[in-house]
């Protein structure tokens, strides 16, 4: 049963789509991955395939290349505006069936603005886009994509689970970022905190996580952050954390500077869902100005009885895990 679907524009996306299908097939099993060039049969359709997988929470990967939304006819008319455009049809099928969309920006291709797209497709811009770069494909971007797909409920193949247990890929180390660098930025804590019991006179627990919080590090650094809850959906965004004076970040910052990229601050962002007193969120460490991604992983925390403390762990794409704690300030 296909649960991962790859949508691409053949004008400039065929090579990357084929490579991605092969890599995801290795990670999740070839039977989980649908690529029209490989899998579309006479009488079949994207809509039928996604409909058949809808109960399994299918994930549709959109390979955002320059031609994906920008391909034009000879007269200058955008192909994506045609009612019979195959890319348009694939996206509309995914939206109609309630699939999860995951845009992948190939080699820095920017996401379109909502008002530049036909109205039925504008919700594409609501989904968080990940990078997929030729130079960083295996070391950085593919592990991050695989981790997010797995978080969305698609299980890895048995062979991959065995390999993962034997030895995780070292995403951050391969990029010159030591795990200590992430921990030093103020979110990942190396020692567990004692249980927090609410005082007898504690006020009634808030019904929402909306508000201001602090990310508290083991060395005492307290980083302001904001949580936003709408229904069961939850988002987190921290204030910038200065890291350019920290020795553990020096190697990575220097490696970026070789191509003119400057990094002085980072932010922590996360998006996911609340399940009762637990939160499960995809975590992303981004540059302070939000222009590029530094590292990724998963944040899973449990809420205290008074809803003023969140404690749990961060699981990085390296396979490493660290304790994390957030404290409500208001």
HUGI-V458053 format. One record per backbone hydrogen bond with DSSP energy under -0.5 kcal/mol. NH is the residue of the N-H (numbers start at 0). CO is the residue of the C=O. E is the energy in kcal/mol with one decimal. If there is no record, write none. Layout:
nh={NH & NH}
co={CO & CO}
e={E & E}
This chain:
nh={2 & 3 & 4 & 5 & 6 & 6 & 9 & 11 & 12 & 13 & 16 & 17 & 18 & 19 & 20 & 21 & 22 & 23 & 24 & 25 & 26 & 27 & 28 & 31 & 32 & 33 & 34 & 35 & 37 & 38 & 39 & 43 & 48 & 49 & 50 & 51 & 52 & 52 & 53 & 53 & 55 & 56 & 58 & 59 & 60 & 60 & 61 & 61 & 62 & 62 & 63 & 63 & 64 & 67 & 68 & 69 & 70 & 72 & 75 & 78 & 79 & 80 & 81 & 84 & 88 & 89 & 90 & 91 & 92 & 93 & 94 & 95 & 96 & 97 & 98 & 99 & 101 & 103 & 104 & 104 & 105 & 105 & 106 & 106 & 107 & 108 & 115 & 116 & 120 & 121 & 123 & 124 & 125 & 126 & 129 & 131 & 136 & 136 & 139 & 140 & 141 & 143 & 144 & 145 & 146 & 147 & 148 & 149 & 150 & 151 & 152 & 153 & 154 & 156 & 160 & 161 & 162 & 163 & 164 & 165 & 166 & 170 & 173 & 174 & 174 & 175 & 176 & 177 & 177 & 180 & 181 & 182 & 183 & 184 & 184 & 185 & 186 & 187 & 188 & 196 & 201 & 205 & 210 & 212 & 213 & 214 & 215 & 215 & 216 & 216 & 219 & 222 & 222 & 223 & 224 & 225 & 226 & 227 & 229 & 232 & 233 & 234 & 235 & 236 & 237 & 238 & 240 & 242 & 243 & 245 & 246 & 248 & 249 & 249 & 252 & 253 & 254 & 255 & 256 & 257 & 258 & 259 & 260 & 265 & 266 & 268 & 268 & 269 & 270 & 271 & 272 & 273 & 274 & 275 & 277 & 278 & 279 & 280 & 281 & 282 & 282 & 283 & 284 & 285 & 285 & 286 & 287 & 289 & 293 & 294 & 296 & 297 & 298 & 299 & 300 & 301 & 302 & 303 & 306 & 309 & 310 & 311 & 312 & 313 & 314 & 315 & 315 & 316 & 318 & 321 & 322 & 323 & 325 & 326 & 327 & 328 & 329}
co={31 & 31 & 58 & 33 & 4 & 60 & 7 & 8 & 8 & 9 & 12 & 13 & 14 & 15 & 16 & 17 & 18 & 19 & 20 & 21 & 22 & 23 & 24 & 28 & 29 & 3 & 32 & 5 & 34 & 34 & 35 & 40 & 44 & 45 & 46 & 47 & 48 & 49 & 49 & 50 & 52 & 53 & 2 & 99 & 4 & 58 & 59 & 101 & 6 & 60 & 61 & 103 & 62 & 64 & 64 & 65 & 66 & 76 & 72 & 70 & 70 & 77 & 78 & 81 & 84 & 85 & 86 & 87 & 88 & 89 & 90 & 91 & 92 & 94 & 93 & 57 & 59 & 61 & 102 & 129 & 63 & 103 & 104 & 131 & 104 & 105 & 112 & 113 & 117 & 118 & 120 & 121 & 122 & 123 & 102 & 104 & 132 & 133 & 135 & 135 & 136 & 139 & 140 & 141 & 142 & 143 & 144 & 145 & 146 & 147 & 149 & 148 & 152 & 26 & 156 & 157 & 158 & 159 & 160 & 161 & 162 & 168 & 169 & 170 & 171 & 172 & 171 & 175 & 247 & 177 & 177 & 178 & 179 & 180 & 181 & 182 & 181 & 181 & 322 & 194 & 198 & 305 & 226 & 224 & 326 & 222 & 213 & 324 & 214 & 220 & 216 & 214 & 220 & 221 & 212 & 236 & 210 & 234 & 232 & 229 & 271 & 227 & 269 & 225 & 267 & 223 & 265 & 263 & 263 & 242 & 244 & 245 & 245 & 246 & 248 & 249 & 250 & 251 & 252 & 253 & 255 & 256 & 255 & 240 & 285 & 266 & 283 & 235 & 281 & 233 & 279 & 231 & 277 & 273 & 274 & 300 & 272 & 298 & 270 & 280 & 296 & 268 & 294 & 266 & 283 & 291 & 264 & 286 & 284 & 284 & 282 & 314 & 280 & 312 & 278 & 310 & 276 & 308 & 303 & 325 & 301 & 323 & 299 & 321 & 297 & 313 & 319 & 295 & 315 & 313 & 188 & 311 & 309 & 213 & 307 & 211 & 211}
e={-2.7 & -2.9 & -2.9 & -2.2 & -0.6 & -3.1 & -0.6 & -1.4 & -2.3 & -0.5 & -2.6 & -2.5 & -2.2 & -2.7 & -2.5 & -2.1 & -2.4 & -2.9 & -2.1 & -1.8 & -1.7 & -3.2 & -1.9 & -2.1 & -1.1 & -3.5 & -0.5 & -0.5 & -1.6 & -3.1 & -1.7 & -2.5 & -2.3 & -3.0 & -2.8 & -2.2 & -0.9 & -0.6 & -0.8 & -0.8 & -2.4 & -1.6 & -3.0 & -3.2 & -3.6 & -0.6 & -0.5 & -1.6 & -2.7 & -0.7 & -1.1 & -2.7 & -1.4 & -1.2 & -0.7 & -0.9 & -1.7 & -2.9 & -2.2 & -2.7 & -0.5 & -1.0 & -2.2 & -1.5 & -2.5 & -2.3 & -2.3 & -2.6 & -2.2 & -2.1 & -2.6 & -2.8 & -1.8 & -1.1 & -2.2 & -2.3 & -2.7 & -3.2 & -0.5 & -3.2 & -1.6 & -0.9 & -0.5 & -2.4 & -0.8 & -1.5 & -1.3 & -1.5 & -2.2 & -1.3 & -2.0 & -1.3 & -1.7 & -1.4 & -2.5 & -2.3 & -0.6 & -0.7 & -2.0 & -2.4 & -3.2 & -1.3 & -2.3 & -2.9 & -2.3 & -2.0 & -2.4 & -2.5 & -2.2 & -1.4 & -1.7 & -1.7 & -0.7 & -2.4 & -2.1 & -2.0 & -2.4 & -2.8 & -1.8 & -2.0 & -2.0 & -1.3 & -2.3 & -0.6 & -1.0 & -1.7 & -2.7 & -0.7 & -0.5 & -1.6 & -0.9 & -2.2 & -2.9 & -0.9 & -0.6 & -1.5 & -0.8 & -0.5 & -3.5 & -0.6 & -2.1 & -0.6 & -2.1 & -3.1 & -2.2 & -2.7 & -0.7 & -1.6 & -0.5 & -2.8 & -1.6 & -2.6 & -0.5 & -0.6 & -2.6 & -2.4 & -2.5 & -2.6 & -2.7 & -1.9 & -2.5 & -2.4 & -2.7 & -1.8 & -2.4 & -2.8 & -3.0 & -3.0 & -1.3 & -1.6 & -0.5 & -1.7 & -0.5 & -1.2 & -2.6 & -2.4 & -2.0 & -1.9 & -1.8 & -0.9 & -1.5 & -1.7 & -1.8 & -2.0 & -2.7 & -0.5 & -2.6 & -2.1 & -1.9 & -2.6 & -2.2 & -2.7 & -3.3 & -0.5 & -1.6 & -2.7 & -2.4 & -2.9 & -2.8 & -0.5 & -2.4 & -3.3 & -3.1 & -2.2 & -0.6 & -2.7 & -2.5 & -2.1 & -3.6 & -1.6 & -2.1 & -2.5 & -3.4 & -2.6 & -1.8 & -3.2 & -3.6 & -2.6 & -1.7 & -2.5 & -2.4 & -2.1 & -2.7 & -2.8 & -2.8 & -0.6 & -2.6 & -1.8 & -1.9 & -2.1 & -1.5 & -1.9 & -2.7 & -2.2 & -2.8 & -2.8 & -1.5}
